[in-house]
């Protein structure tokens, strides 16, 4: 059996070079929630929080 030639396992964006990655567009919902969090609490949210966490934090601040 003939094997397919594999590219470099570190070529994540398939441009023939090691490294790199394709950028994902941030979701509009996530951007809006981050803006709402900052407006409500006066500080930037942690960048690793997902939409559900941001919603919970905003709701928690509204109830406080």
Secondary structure, DSSP 8 states (H G I E B T S, - for coil): --------TTBTTSSSSSB--------HHHHHHHHHHHHHHSS---TT--HHHHHHHHHHHHH-
